[in-house]
Amino acid sequence: WSNLPPIERKDILLRFATLIEQHTLELAVYDSVEAGKVIRDNLEGDVPDTVRCFQYHAEAINKLYDQVAPTASDKSLGLIRREPVGVVGLIVPWN
């Protein structure tokens, strides 16, 4: 993955987002069965949010760092910067 050119990584992530979008109902049902959530929550929230997440990161791949990134509002400014943050610890809930 790290050896692929950015444009190829972008294309792969966008294709994956498209596949998720094409199989929204199927994935929503699987998630409902596995996690016990209401299908509507998955159809209206989880699956579309996942698609948007992959699309966002795919579009960010070939952007130059320290440059302006597109935002949903004209009142905000998105700047992409790479900075080391050091050691990060996470505590995540688990079912």
Disulfide bonds with the S-S distance in Angstrom:
none
